[in-house]
């Protein structure tokens, strides 16, 4: 089958279109014909080698963490899906590879595609939807009336998280550039800060939760807008000891994670704030919950551009510019 592969870890390294074997189908897998796939900054970070210590892939490997498509075959123990089902999902770590014509996924990582979305729209959802769900529902337990600050509101995670936080009853603040103010307001942002001309640290206070997706400087500023007992959840690092424990990393890597996050954990503790690092995981049942919100019109996908399969490298380069509004999607075809 055709797929875009990474031949070696390299910053801004090229993707190569290659013929690779069709994925092996395990007894609890579904084989999905990929109709569309989403592009995420995570893909470029993995290609660049940023996660190779904790999430190693042996080159050549296929990138891609979002898929929408149709089931063409099921393993002997699969009970939830059948051939012909239209599905979407985020394949689990060590089994990614949606920049391809087919992918085999554990059935626990898959959900039926929302009926009111086409394949491209559905492919834009899994990674950002699960990230927002795991941050706001699972870890943050956001309640009505709470104040939530979501950074980079016009990005892929931001556009989904704003809608989810509003559904949960929160008052939502976000940052974006002037040209995207109307976009983030249209999906529910109550307070919008132009990060180019305004300083959120001076304008916000008394927040219950911050979803941090930016650099270390922004993370440390975010601590000061939270009230005592508040929570800072970061999807951009630094990883914490709990993350190392969940991944069952070796003793050396556990020590590295502890040292990397020691500064921010100490500052958070001194302010009475909880700090957590989130590296989202595949979860089909949570996607089922997200499907219900999409089919009821509570959350809608926000897509910036759709690229053809042949332009996969261009799609990844565009995501790396940081200018995308919502998600970037690749149409892989029937």
Backbone torsions as a table, in degrees:
resi	resn	phi	psi	omega
1	UNK	NA	160.8	177.4
2	UNK	-83.9	138.6	177.2
3	UNK	-157.1	156.6	174.6
4	UNK	-97.6	121.8	-173.6
5	UNK	-115.1	154.3	172.2
6	UNK	-100.6	117.9	-177.7
7	UNK	-82.5	-28.2	176.5
8	UNK	-160.6	152.9	175.6
9	UNK	-63.4	124.4	180.0
10	UNK	-163.6	133.6	178.7
11	UNK	-63.0	126.7	-177.1
12	UNK	60.0	23.8	-178.8
13	UNK	-64.0	153.0	-176.8
14	UNK	-76.3	148.8	169.4
15	UNK	-94.6	142.2	-178.0
16	UNK	-116.8	128.0	175.5
17	UNK	-76.5	123.7	-173.7
18	UNK	-140.7	162.3	168.8
19	UNK	-91.8	121.3	-179.5
20	UNK	-127.4	159.8	178.9
21	UNK	-63.7	147.8	174.1
22	UNK	-63.9	142.9	-176.5
23	UNK	-59.2	145.3	176.1
24	UNK	-72.9	133.8	-178.8
25	UNK	-95.7	116.8	176.4
26	UNK	-86.1	170.3	-172.4
27	UNK	-66.6	-23.5	178.7
28	UNK	-110.1	25.0	-179.2
29	UNK	-104.3	157.5	163.0
30	UNK	-115.4	139.0	174.4
31	UNK	-94.8	121.1	-174.7
32	UNK	-111.0	127.4	169.2
33	UNK	-77.5	119.1	-174.7
34	UNK	-77.0	119.0	174.4
35	UNK	-93.9	-35.3	179.8
36	UNK	-154.1	154.3	178.9
37	UNK	-141.5	145.3	176.6
38	UNK	-89.9	156.1	178.8
39	UNK	-113.9	135.0	-176.8
40	UNK	-132.5	154.2	176.2
41	UNK	-59.0	-27.4	177.1
42	UNK	-56.9	-35.1	179.7
43	UNK	-62.1	-45.4	-179.6
44	UNK	-69.2	-35.0	179.4
45	UNK	-66.7	-37.6	176.7
46	UNK	-67.8	-44.7	177.2
47	UNK	-59.4	-38.8	-179.5
48	UNK	-71.3	-14.4	179.0
49	UNK	92.1	11.0	-176.6
50	UNK	-64.6	-26.3	-176.3
51	UNK	-113.1	12.1	-171.1
52	UNK	-66.8	-21.5	177.0
53	UNK	-70.9	-39.4	-176.0
54	UNK	-102.8	-17.9	-177.5
55	UNK	-140.2	69.3	-173.4
56	UNK	-78.1	137.8	170.9
57	UNK	-121.2	142.2	179.8
58	UNK	-92.0	112.9	178.2
59	UNK	-62.9	149.8	-3.7
60	UNK	-78.3	141.3	178.4
61	UNK	-137.4	162.5	-177.3
62	UNK	-101.7	133.9	176.8
63	UNK	-85.7	176.2	173.7
64	UNK	117.4	123.6	-173.0
65	UNK	-123.2	4.3	179.0
66	UNK	-131.8	140.3	177.1
67	UNK	-146.8	144.1	164.6
68	UNK	-134.2	134.7	-177.5
69	UNK	-175.7	-161.4	-177.5
70	UNK	-123.6	144.3	-179.4
71	UNK	-75.9	126.4	178.9
72	UNK	-109.4	-18.4	177.7
73	UNK	-159.3	150.9	178.7
74	UNK	-128.7	150.0	176.8
75	UNK	-73.0	166.4	-173.0
76	UNK	-64.4	-23.7	-178.2
77	UNK	-103.4	5.6	-179.0
78	UNK	-76.8	130.4	-179.0
79	UNK	-122.6	-18.4	-172.8
80	UNK	-90.7	-16.2	-175.7
81	UNK	-135.1	157.5	178.6
82	UNK	-136.3	165.1	177.7
83	UNK	-56.8	133.7	179.9
84	UNK	98.9	-16.9	178.4
85	UNK	-61.9	138.1	173.0
86	UNK	-91.9	122.4	-170.8
87	UNK	-132.3	168.4	170.8
88	UNK	-147.1	163.7	-178.1
89	UNK	175.5	175.3	174.5
90	UNK	-120.6	109.1	-179.8
91	UNK	-61.7	148.5	-177.2
92	UNK	-69.1	159.8	178.6
93	UNK	-57.5	146.6	-176.2
94	UNK	76.4	-3.7	177.1
95	UNK	-131.7	23.9	179.8
96	UNK	-73.4	175.2	179.1
97	UNK	139.1	49.8	-176.7
98	UNK	-89.7	-2.8	173.1
99	UNK	-82.3	58.7	-172.1
100	UNK	-157.6	170.3	-179.1
101	UNK	-77.7	-28.4	179.3
102	UNK	-139.8	154.0	170.6
103	UNK	-145.9	140.0	173.6
104	UNK	-97.8	130.4	-176.8
105	UNK	-133.4	144.5	172.6
106	UNK	-62.3	137.1	-175.5
107	UNK	-61.5	-22.6	179.0
108	UNK	-69.5	-15.2	-178.0
109	UNK	-97.0	2.1	-169.8
110	UNK	-116.6	150.1	174.2
111	UNK	-138.5	156.8	174.0
112	UNK	-64.9	138.2	-179.1
113	UNK	-64.8	139.5	174.3
114	UNK	-54.9	132.8	-174.8
115	UNK	-65.6	-25.8	-175.9
116	UNK	-93.1	9.1	177.6
117	UNK	-115.8	145.0	169.7
118	UNK	-81.2	178.0	-174.6
119	UNK	-63.0	-40.9	-179.4
120	UNK	-65.0	-42.6	178.5
121	UNK	-63.4	-43.3	-179.3
122	UNK	-64.4	-37.7	-179.0
123	UNK	-66.7	-18.1	-179.2
124	UNK	-80.0	-9.8	-167.4
125	UNK	-93.4	-47.6	-161.5
126	UNK	-52.5	-56.1	-174.2
127	UNK	-65.2	-47.4	-177.8
128	UNK	-71.8	-34.9	179.2
129	UNK	-65.6	-45.1	179.0
130	UNK	-68.1	-35.9	176.6
131	UNK	-59.9	-49.7	-179.4
132	UNK	-64.4	-42.0	-179.3
133	UNK	-63.0	-46.9	-177.6
134	UNK	-68.3	-30.3	177.7
135	UNK	-76.1	-48.9	-170.1
136	UNK	-89.5	-36.2	-177.0
137	UNK	-93.9	-54.8	-173.6
138	UNK	-73.0	-52.3	-177.0
139	UNK	-88.2	-46.5	-174.0
140	UNK	-80.5	-25.8	-178.9
141	UNK	47.3	51.2	-176.7
142	UNK	-62.4	134.7	-177.9
143	UNK	-118.1	157.7	177.9
144	UNK	-54.8	137.7	177.7
145	UNK	90.1	-10.8	178.2
146	UNK	-75.6	158.5	179.1
147	UNK	-107.0	125.3	-175.2
148	UNK	-124.1	132.0	176.8
149	UNK	-109.2	118.6	-179.5
150	UNK	-114.3	114.4	-178.1
151	UNK	-74.9	155.0	175.4
152	UNK	53.7	58.9	-172.0
153	UNK	-64.5	-20.2	-178.8
154	UNK	-92.6	-1.0	178.7
155	UNK	-81.2	-177.3	-176.6
156	UNK	-61.7	-53.5	178.2
157	UNK	-66.6	-42.0	-176.6
158	UNK	-59.1	-46.4	-177.2
159	UNK	-64.8	-34.6	177.4
160	UNK	-75.8	-44.8	-175.4
161	UNK	-63.9	-36.5	177.8
162	UNK	-60.1	-47.3	-178.7
163	UNK	-64.2	-40.8	-179.6
164	UNK	-67.4	-42.9	179.8
165	UNK	-62.3	-39.9	177.3
166	UNK	-64.5	-40.5	177.4
167	UNK	-61.4	-35.0	179.6
168	UNK	-77.1	-5.0	175.4
169	UNK	95.9	12.3	-177.2
170	UNK	-84.6	157.1	165.8
171	UNK	-89.0	126.4	-169.2
172	UNK	-115.1	127.7	170.8
173	UNK	-111.5	150.0	178.8
174	UNK	-150.8	166.9	173.8
175	UNK	-115.3	147.1	175.2
176	UNK	-166.1	178.7	175.1
177	UNK	-90.5	164.9	-172.9
178	UNK	-55.9	-37.8	-175.9
179	UNK	-72.0	-11.8	-178.9
180	UNK	-108.0	8.0	-177.8
181	UNK	-58.9	-46.5	-177.3
182	UNK	-65.5	-36.1	178.1
183	UNK	-60.1	-52.1	-175.8
184	UNK	-69.2	-31.0	174.9
185	UNK	-66.8	-37.0	-176.9
186	UNK	-67.6	-21.3	179.2
187	UNK	-103.8	6.5	168.8
188	UNK	123.3	-2.9	-179.0
189	UNK	-64.9	131.5	179.6
190	UNK	-89.7	-38.6	-179.3
191	UNK	-123.5	123.3	-177.8
192	UNK	-120.9	126.1	-177.2
193	UNK	-115.6	125.6	175.8
194	UNK	-77.4	106.3	-172.7
195	UNK	-66.6	-16.6	-179.7
196	UNK	-80.1	-25.7	-175.9
197	UNK	-122.4	-11.2	-176.4
198	UNK	-126.6	154.3	179.3
199	UNK	-110.2	110.1	-175.8
200	UNK	-60.7	-29.9	-178.1
201	UNK	-63.0	-29.8	-179.6
202	UNK	-87.5	-15.8	-173.5
203	UNK	-105.9	-20.1	-175.7
204	UNK	-115.7	146.8	175.7
205	UNK	-161.0	158.6	175.7
206	UNK	71.1	29.6	-178.2
207	UNK	-85.1	149.6	-179.2
208	UNK	-88.3	-32.3	-175.6
209	UNK	-149.7	140.4	172.1
210	UNK	-121.1	131.5	170.9
211	UNK	-102.8	104.7	-174.4
212	UNK	-94.3	129.1	178.5
213	UNK	-130.6	11.6	-173.0
214	UNK	-112.7	-158.2	-172.8
215	UNK	-81.9	179.1	-176.3
216	UNK	-62.3	-38.8	179.6
217	UNK	-61.3	-45.1	179.1
218	UNK	-64.9	-39.6	178.4
219	UNK	-59.2	-47.0	-177.4
220	UNK	-67.4	-35.8	175.2
221	UNK	-65.0	-34.6	-178.0
222	UNK	-64.0	-30.4	178.8
223	UNK	-57.5	-32.7	-172.8
224	UNK	-82.0	-8.5	177.1
225	UNK	-96.9	-6.8	-179.7
226	UNK	-86.3	146.8	175.2
227	UNK	-85.4	159.6	175.5
228	UNK	-54.1	134.8	-175.4
229	UNK	90.3	-5.3	179.0
230	UNK	-73.8	174.8	-174.6
231	UNK	-133.9	133.7	173.9
232	UNK	-112.3	117.9	178.5
233	UNK	-111.5	121.3	-177.3
234	UNK	-112.0	132.4	175.7
235	UNK	-104.3	2.6	-179.2
236	UNK	-116.7	8.2	177.4
237	UNK	99.5	173.9	0.4
238	UNK	-80.3	149.4	177.6
239	UNK	-64.1	149.4	-176.1
240	UNK	-114.4	172.8	-178.3
241	UNK	-58.6	-33.8	179.8
242	UNK	-63.1	-39.5	177.2
243	UNK	-62.5	-45.1	178.5
244	UNK	-60.7	-38.9	178.9
245	UNK	-65.6	-44.8	-179.6
246	UNK	-61.8	-35.5	-179.7
247	UNK	-83.9	-4.5	-179.2
248	UNK	55.0	45.6	179.6
249	UNK	-72.4	160.7	179.7
250	UNK	-71.1	171.1	-173.9
251	UNK	-59.7	-39.4	-180.0
252	UNK	-63.1	-47.2	-178.6
253	UNK	-68.2	-33.9	175.6
254	UNK	-61.5	-40.0	177.7
255	UNK	-66.1	-40.6	178.4
256	UNK	-60.6	-46.5	-179.9
257	UNK	-61.6	-40.8	179.4
258	UNK	-62.7	-42.2	-179.2
259	UNK	-69.8	-40.2	-179.0
260	UNK	-60.6	-36.5	-174.7
261	UNK	-102.1	1.9	-174.1
262	UNK	-58.0	-43.7	-177.7
263	UNK	-61.8	-51.1	-176.7
264	UNK	-69.4	-34.3	178.3
265	UNK	-66.3	-37.7	178.7
266	UNK	-67.3	-42.4	178.9
267	UNK	-64.7	-42.6	179.9
268	UNK	-62.7	-44.3	-179.2
269	UNK	-61.5	-40.0	-179.5
270	UNK	-65.7	-24.0	179.3
271	UNK	-97.2	1.4	-178.8
272	UNK	73.4	32.4	-176.1
273	UNK	-117.1	144.7	176.1
274	UNK	-91.6	132.1	176.3
275	UNK	-112.2	133.6	177.4
276	UNK	-139.7	142.7	172.7
277	UNK	-102.2	135.1	179.9
278	UNK	-118.6	119.4	168.1
279	UNK	-113.0	101.6	-169.2
280	UNK	-59.3	155.6	-177.5
281	UNK	-127.0	159.3	175.8
282	UNK	-64.9	141.6	-177.9
283	UNK	-166.1	98.1	-176.7
284	UNK	-65.7	-35.3	-179.0
285	UNK	-65.5	-40.0	175.8
286	UNK	-64.8	-34.9	175.7
287	UNK	-63.8	-34.8	175.5
288	UNK	-60.0	-41.0	177.2
289	UNK	-63.2	-42.0	179.1
290	UNK	-64.4	-39.2	177.4
291	UNK	-56.8	-42.9	179.7
292	UNK	-60.5	-41.2	179.4
293	UNK	-66.9	-36.1	179.9
294	UNK	-71.1	-44.9	-177.4
295	UNK	-68.2	-23.9	177.3
296	UNK	-89.7	1.0	175.9
297	UNK	83.6	7.4	-178.1
298	UNK	-74.3	-36.7	178.8
299	UNK	-125.8	136.9	177.3
300	UNK	-125.5	148.6	178.7
301	UNK	-71.8	148.3	174.3
302	UNK	-120.8	114.5	-176.1
303	UNK	-119.1	132.5	178.4
304	UNK	-86.9	-61.5	-176.4
305	UNK	-138.5	151.8	174.0
306	UNK	-119.8	126.1	179.9
307	UNK	-108.6	155.8	172.8
308	UNK	-77.3	161.9	-178.8
309	UNK	-57.8	-39.3	-179.2
310	UNK	-63.6	-22.2	-177.5
311	UNK	-100.3	24.9	-178.3
312	UNK	-55.5	-43.7	-179.8
313	UNK	-62.5	-38.0	177.9
314	UNK	-66.4	-37.5	178.7
315	UNK	-63.0	-43.2	178.9
316	UNK	-65.5	-40.7	178.5
317	UNK	-63.2	-37.4	179.7
318	UNK	-66.8	-41.4	177.4
319	UNK	-60.2	-37.6	-178.1
320	UNK	-67.7	-18.5	176.9
321	UNK	-69.3	-21.5	-179.0
322	UNK	77.3	10.9	-176.1
323	UNK	-101.0	-2.1	-175.9
324	UNK	-67.6	137.8	174.4
325	UNK	-97.6	108.0	-173.7
326	UNK	78.2	-140.8	-172.0
327	UNK	-104.6	156.8	171.6
328	UNK	-110.4	133.7	-172.5
329	UNK	-127.9	149.3	175.3
330	UNK	-115.7	129.9	173.4
331	UNK	-88.6	117.8	-178.4
332	UNK	-90.3	-30.7	175.1
333	UNK	108.4	173.5	-179.2
334	UNK	-70.9	NA	NA
